[in-house]
Amino acid sequence: MIEIRRLTNADVDDYRAIRLEALRGDPIAFGSTYEAEVERPRSHFEQRLAATAVFAAYADARIVGMAGFMREGGLKDRHKGFLWGMYVGPEARGLGVGRTLVQAVLDHATEVVEQVILAVTQGNEAAIALYGSLGFTVYGVEPRALKSGDRYWDDVLMVKFLRRPDL
């Protein structure tokens, strides 16, 4: 059985563990790197949990996935939020964990924003299909969004409108 819940600072060690697992296991899917984040102090991860909404999936009391949400902070873009850091460990893939995590983010986002955007590495067809099945649509591609060494990866940009803007 999978439990989904929003993480708090009491869960910082779990958050750090799954974040580092994600960066190590799927390095091209994220803008950061394992090498950069493994050196960061615990307070960095506490600050991230305090500043954003991070949802985690647990199986048998062990964290197996995560997805984050951050609302834009400007006066003219506060109607938007960003889905970030989506990851499901190999042992939990194919069980609907990713769908449940994204739905938790969307449920939370519906209370605070009108639309959610995300970026997914081009070629990650499983993720693109998952997001599409949950109502996200592609609105563009950012060429060379990520670079590691001499290699570039493009990002597919997707959006889901949660409600009509106030008229």
MARROMI-482380 format. One line per 4 residues: for each residue x, y, z of N, C-alpha, C. Coordinates in pm, 1 decimal. Atoms other than C-alpha are relative to their C-alpha. Layout:
BEGIN
X,Y,Z,X,Y,Z,X,Y,Z  ... .
% end
This chain:
BEGIN
83.5,-118.3,0.0,0.0,0.0,0.0,88.0,124.6,0.0  -75.7,-123.3,13.7,125.8,345.9,-95.0,-71.0,110.9,76.6  52.2,-116.2,-72.8,77.7,644.6,135.1,62.9,124.6,-60.7  -48.7,-127.8,51.5,106.1,997.3,-6.4,-25.5,104.7,106.6 .
20.3,-108.5,-96.0,163.6,1289.9,225.7,97.2,113.6,-27.3  -85.8,-117.9,13.3,307.5,1638.3,229.9,108.5,-6.2,106.8  -111.8,5.4,-92.9,650.1,1652.1,388.3,9.9,127.8,82.0  -28.9,-112.2,-88.7,739.3,1877.5,680.7,147.9,-6.8,36.1 .
-140.4,2.1,-40.7,1073.8,1964.7,834.3,34.5,-124.1,81.9  -24.7,125.2,-73.3,1035.8,1654.3,1051.2,40.6,-112.4,-94.9  -30.3,101.3,101.0,1076.6,1457.7,725.1,124.6,33.0,-81.9  -111.2,-50.1,80.7,1391.6,1633.7,609.3,97.7,-110.3,-41.1 .
-94.3,106.8,35.4,1607.8,1320.6,619.2,-55.4,-87.6,-112.5  62.7,74.8,109.3,1359.6,1130.9,401.1,8.5,80.0,-130.3  -3.9,-84.6,119.1,1341.0,1424.9,159.8,140.5,1.4,-59.7  -138.2,-3.2,48.9,1719.6,1450.6,134.9,35.8,-133.8,-65.8 .
-31.9,133.1,53.5,1747.6,1073.5,77.7,-62.3,-21.9,-137.4  64.6,24.7,129.1,1492.3,1060.6,-206.0,50.6,97.9,-105.1  -55.2,-98.6,94.7,1627.5,1378.5,-365.8,135.6,-47.2,-51.7  -131.3,48.2,42.5,1980.4,1238.0,-372.1,-12.1,-126.8,-83.8 .
23.3,120.4,80.0,1852.7,902.5,-500.0,-43.1,38.9,-142.2  48.0,-45.8,130.5,1673.4,1084.1,-782.6,113.8,56.6,-84.1  -111.1,-62.8,72.8,1978.5,1287.0,-879.1,104.6,-101.9,-43.9  -96.5,104.0,34.2,2201.8,980.4,-874.9,-57.2,-95.0,-104.7 .
60.5,100.9,85.7,1957.0,748.2,-1049.2,-45.9,49.2,-135.5  51.5,-54.8,125.1,1826.2,979.4,-1320.7,57.3,139.5,-22.0  -67.2,-130.2,-0.3,2081.0,1259.4,-1359.2,-43.4,97.0,-109.5  37.0,-95.5,105.2,1958.3,1403.4,-1689.5,-140.3,56.5,17.9 .
136.7,-47.3,-20.3,1604.5,1455.8,-1557.4,-7.5,125.0,88.0  3.4,-108.6,-97.3,1703.4,1728.3,-1310.5,103.5,106.7,-32.5  -91.4,-110.7,24.5,1867.3,2068.4,-1327.1,119.2,1.1,93.5  -110.6,7.1,-94.6,2085.8,1998.9,-1025.8,74.4,-131.1,-19.4 .
-76.6,123.8,7.7,2340.1,1722.8,-971.9,16.7,-60.4,138.9  -26.2,69.2,-125.4,2406.5,1462.8,-706.3,121.8,61.7,68.4  -125.1,-52.5,-56.1,2758.2,1601.4,-659.3,-20.9,134.7,69.1  26.6,-130.7,-60.6,2625.3,1950.8,-586.4,-84.1,-12.9,126.5 .
93.9,4.8,-111.8,2345.1,1849.5,-352.3,46.7,-86.9,116.0  -47.8,83.5,-110.0,2522.8,1580.0,-151.2,85.8,83.1,96.3  -83.8,-87.4,-82.2,2749.9,1859.2,-22.2,-80.8,104.8,76.8  81.0,-103.7,-64.0,2463.7,2084.8,84.0,-36.4,-41.4,141.8 .
33.9,32.0,-139.3,2388.3,2110.4,455.0,-148.0,-35.8,14.9  138.0,38.7,-31.4,2073.1,1973.5,610.8,-92.4,120.8,-6.7  82.0,-121.4,-0.8,1949.0,2332.6,645.5,-49.1,37.0,-140.4  44.5,-25.6,137.6,1930.7,2361.8,265.3,-128.5,-76.3,-29.4 .
117.5,83.5,24.1,1678.8,2077.5,251.5,-117.2,43.8,88.5  104.7,-54.0,-86.3,1486.5,2220.3,548.1,-61.4,125.0,-61.5  49.8,-122.8,63.6,1459.3,2554.0,366.7,-86.8,-32.4,-121.3  79.3,39.0,116.6,1331.4,2383.7,51.7,-137.4,-49.5,43.5 .
128.9,49.0,-49.7,1060.4,2205.6,251.3,-86.6,113.4,54.2  75.2,-112.7,-56.2,962.1,2531.8,421.3,-52.9,92.3,-109.9  34.4,-95.8,105.4,945.2,2728.8,94.0,-91.4,-56.8,-108.0  78.7,63.4,104.7,762.1,2476.5,-125.1,-85.7,-110.8,59.9 .
79.5,115.7,-42.6,508.5,2197.1,-104.0,61.9,-123.1,-64.9  -60.0,123.1,50.3,677.3,1858.8,-137.9,-84.3,-116.9,49.3  80.8,117.3,-31.4,465.5,1545.1,-152.2,85.3,-123.6,-20.3  -80.3,121.6,7.1,614.4,1203.0,-91.5,-89.6,-122.4,0.7 .
66.0,130.2,-0.3,509.2,846.7,-155.4,80.3,-92.5,90.3  -61.7,96.6,-91.1,580.1,587.1,112.2,-58.7,-138.1,-25.1  40.3,140.3,6.6,567.8,209.6,78.9,67.7,-70.6,116.2  -54.5,67.5,-118.1,613.9,9.7,398.2,90.0,93.2,80.9 .
-68.6,-102.7,-80.1,724.7,327.3,579.6,131.7,47.4,-61.5  -122.2,-43.2,68.6,1003.5,386.1,323.2,-38.6,93.3,-113.7  28.9,-96.0,105.9,1003.6,690.2,93.7,43.5,-58.1,-134.9  -28.0,59.0,131.3,983.5,577.2,-270.5,-23.5,98.2,-115.0 .
23.0,-97.7,105.8,890.2,894.3,-460.1,-30.3,136.2,56.4  27.4,-136.6,-42.1,841.6,1267.8,-449.0,-41.1,85.0,-119.1  32.6,-103.1,97.9,698.5,1564.4,-637.7,-16.4,130.6,75.6  6.9,-129.5,-65.8,730.0,1932.0,-552.5,-86.8,98.4,-76.1 .
80.1,-107.2,57.7,518.3,2239.9,-615.0,46.1,132.2,58.7  -38.2,-133.5,-43.3,618.6,2602.9,-601.1,-86.3,101.2,-73.7  77.8,-108.7,58.9,395.4,2902.7,-659.5,94.1,112.5,-39.3  -77.9,-116.1,42.5,542.5,3188.8,-857.7,-26.2,114.6,96.9 .
10.8,-101.0,-104.2,602.3,3492.6,-637.6,-25.3,142.2,-43.9  18.6,-137.4,46.1,564.0,3799.9,-857.4,-146.0,40.6,-2.8  136.8,-50.9,1.9,257.8,4021.7,-866.9,-75.9,-43.5,-123.9  66.5,32.7,125.2,183.9,3928.7,-1227.8,8.5,-148.3,-36.0 .
-7.7,143.1,32.1,269.6,3557.8,-1218.2,-39.8,-90.4,116.4  43.8,79.6,-116.0,123.4,3444.3,-884.9,-114.0,-94.9,-33.5  107.9,90.9,41.8,-154.5,3270.6,-1078.2,55.4,-132.9,-50.6  -65.4,119.6,52.0,100.5,3007.4,-1187.0,79.4,-70.3,109.5 .
-85.6,80.0,-85.7,275.3,2726.9,-1008.2,81.3,-94.6,-86.0  -93.3,84.6,73.3,553.6,2491.1,-1108.1,11.5,-135.6,68.2  -22.4,137.1,-47.5,563.8,2112.8,-1068.0,146.9,-32.1,-23.7  -144.3,25.0,12.5,925.4,2017.2,-1000.0,38.1,-127.2,76.7 .
-60.7,107.6,-78.5,1140.5,1731.0,-878.1,-74.6,-131.3,0.9  78.3,123.5,3.8,907.0,1450.2,-983.2,93.7,-119.6,-14.9  -84.6,119.7,5.2,1069.4,1113.4,-914.3,-71.0,-114.3,71.0  46.4,124.2,-62.5,960.6,757.5,-842.7,113.7,-100.3,-11.3 .
-107.5,98.9,-1.3,1219.6,499.3,-740.2,-34.9,-121.8,-82.9  23.1,115.6,87.6,1263.0,192.8,-963.4,-91.7,-106.4,59.0  80.2,104.8,-63.4,1100.2,-41.7,-711.0,-148.9,33.8,6.0  140.1,-41.4,-9.3,775.9,160.9,-716.3,-58.9,41.4,-134.6 .
50.5,-39.0,131.9,744.1,229.8,-1087.9,-100.8,-102.7,-50.6  101.8,87.2,55.5,444.1,89.6,-1269.0,-113.6,-31.8,96.3  102.3,26.1,-102.0,229.6,94.5,-954.7,-97.8,116.7,15.1  87.0,-117.0,-9.4,56.6,429.1,-1015.7,47.9,105.6,97.3 .
-53.3,-94.7,-98.5,279.4,613.9,-769.0,18.6,137.8,-62.3  -20.5,-128.7,66.5,373.9,886.6,-1017.9,-130.4,73.8,-20.3  132.9,-60.0,21.6,10.4,950.3,-1108.1,-55.6,55.0,131.9  53.1,-41.9,-129.7,-84.7,970.2,-740.9,74.9,121.5,54.4 .
-78.0,-116.0,-43.2,199.8,1211.2,-662.6,-39.5,125.0,-77.0  38.2,-116.6,80.3,111.8,1442.2,-951.8,-140.3,45.3,38.4  135.5,-38.3,-40.3,-253.7,1432.7,-848.1,1.4,72.1,134.1  -12.0,-69.9,-128.6,-154.7,1533.6,-493.3,46.1,143.6,-21.6 .
-45.9,-135.5,33.0,33.2,1831.6,-637.8,-114.8,80.8,-60.3  110.4,-71.3,64.5,-265.0,1924.1,-856.3,-110.7,34.2,99.5  101.3,-27.3,-102.6,-507.9,1895.4,-564.4,41.5,119.4,84.9  -52.1,-112.6,-78.2,-287.8,2131.0,-362.7,-1.0,127.2,-83.7 .
-12.3,-116.9,86.8,-229.8,2366.9,-655.6,-134.7,64.3,-29.4  133.5,-51.3,30.3,-602.0,2401.4,-727.1,-45.3,102.8,102.7  37.8,-93.7,-106.5,-635.8,2585.9,-396.7,72.4,133.7,-10.2  -82.2,-121.7,-4.9,-370.4,2847.7,-478.1,35.3,61.0,-135.6 .
-36.9,-54.1,130.9,-313.6,2890.0,-854.4,-103.2,-38.5,-105.7  88.6,28.9,112.4,-493.4,2885.5,-1189.0,60.6,-98.8,-98.5  -64.3,90.9,93.7,-237.0,2684.9,-1382.4,131.4,-51.7,57.1  -125.5,63.1,-41.8,56.2,2450.5,-1329.7,81.5,-26.3,-125.9 .
-91.4,25.3,110.3,356.9,2435.0,-1559.8,106.4,-98.8,45.6  -110.2,90.9,-30.4,637.1,2182.0,-1580.9,91.4,-9.5,-121.6  -96.2,28.0,106.3,942.8,2095.0,-1785.4,47.3,-142.9,18.1  -42.7,139.7,-4.2,1034.2,1736.7,-1872.6,100.0,-22.2,-112.8 .
-103.4,24.2,98.8,1342.7,1617.6,-2057.3,-57.9,-69.7,-122.2  49.4,60.5,124.4,1261.8,1547.5,-2419.9,55.8,-141.6,-11.7  -38.9,139.8,8.9,1271.3,1174.1,-2479.3,-50.7,-82.7,116.5  56.7,71.7,-114.5,1121.8,1085.5,-2140.8,-148.6,-22.4,-28.5 .
135.6,22.1,49.6,812.1,946.8,-2308.4,-96.4,-46.6,108.3  87.8,46.4,-108.0,676.5,776.8,-1996.7,-52.1,119.3,80.4  41.9,-117.7,-76.5,669.7,1107.0,-1806.4,-93.0,88.4,-82.1  83.6,-83.5,86.5,527.0,1300.0,-2101.1,-139.8,-61.6,-12.2 .
129.7,68.3,9.2,250.4,1039.1,-2138.5,-77.4,11.8,131.6  65.7,-13.2,-129.8,175.3,1048.7,-1764.7,-60.6,138.9,14.1  49.3,-136.5,-14.1,145.6,1426.9,-1762.0,-115.8,25.8,-97.0  107.5,-16.0,97.8,-65.6,1419.5,-2079.5,-129.5,-64.9,46.3 .
119.5,70.5,-47.0,-304.1,1167.1,-1924.6,-67.5,72.6,115.9  55.0,-77.9,-111.3,-352.9,1406.7,-1632.1,-42.2,140.1,-43.8  53.0,-125.6,51.3,-449.7,1695.2,-1859.3,101.1,106.2,-36.0  -101.6,-95.8,43.1,-118.3,1868.0,-1925.2,11.6,-4.2,-152.3 .
-22.5,-7.5,143.7,-58.4,1986.3,-2281.7,134.4,66.5,-26.6  -129.0,-57.6,39.7,266.3,2070.1,-2456.6,-24.2,138.4,-58.0  9.1,-133.1,57.7,312.0,2439.1,-2526.9,131.6,46.4,-61.4  -125.7,-36.8,63.0,671.2,2440.3,-2643.8,112.3,-93.5,39.7 .
-122.8,73.1,-31.0,1020.6,2301.2,-2631.6,109.7,103.5,21.2  -114.3,-86.3,-25.2,1315.8,2477.8,-2474.6,125.2,-73.3,-46.8  -120.5,67.4,47.5,1621.1,2384.5,-2679.7,117.4,22.8,96.0  -119.6,-8.8,-83.4,1939.8,2312.8,-2487.4,-30.3,48.6,141.6 .
40.7,-43.7,-134.1,1761.3,2357.3,-2155.4,100.7,-42.4,106.5  -98.1,51.1,-95.0,2019.4,2146.1,-1970.6,127.9,-35.0,-74.5  -129.9,32.2,59.9,2390.1,2096.3,-2036.4,86.1,-68.1,104.4  -95.9,69.6,-84.6,2635.4,1850.2,-1889.2,118.3,-35.5,-88.5 .
-115.9,18.3,86.2,2983.9,1850.9,-2029.7,-27.6,63.8,-135.3  25.9,-49.2,135.0,2943.5,1884.9,-2405.4,-136.3,-41.7,-52.6  129.2,52.0,43.8,2593.5,1735.9,-2417.6,-114.1,88.4,47.6  118.5,-79.3,-30.9,2263.6,1921.9,-2426.2,-124.1,-87.8,-0.7 .
131.3,63.4,2.1,1906.7,1813.4,-2350.8,-105.1,109.6,-11.0  112.5,-92.0,14.3,1589.4,1989.8,-2459.2,-105.0,-35.3,104.3  112.0,21.7,-91.4,1294.8,2033.7,-2225.0,-131.2,20.4,-74.1  137.0,-15.4,47.2,933.1,1978.1,-2325.3,-73.5,78.1,108.2 .
71.8,-86.4,-93.6,722.4,2250.7,-2162.7,-148.5,-32.6,-7.3  140.3,41.0,-6.1,374.1,2154.4,-2047.6,-75.9,87.6,99.5  85.5,-79.8,-87.4,82.0,2334.5,-1883.3,-132.3,-72.1,20.7  136.5,46.5,-29.5,-242.5,2236.7,-1714.8,-73.1,118.4,62.1 .
83.4,-106.5,-53.6,-511.6,2499.1,-1662.6,-96.9,-62.1,99.0  79.9,57.5,-107.9,-689.0,2432.2,-1334.8,-138.7,61.8,9.5  129.6,-68.6,-1.9,-966.4,2689.2,-1354.5,8.0,121.0,-90.2  5.9,-118.5,85.4,-1080.0,2977.6,-1566.2,46.8,121.6,78.3 .
-41.0,-122.2,-69.9,-919.9,3309.1,-1483.5,-122.4,84.1,37.4  108.2,-90.2,-40.2,-1137.7,3556.3,-1298.7,-16.9,108.0,-105.3  27.7,-101.9,101.5,-1306.1,3794.1,-1541.4,-41.3,129.8,63.5 .
% end
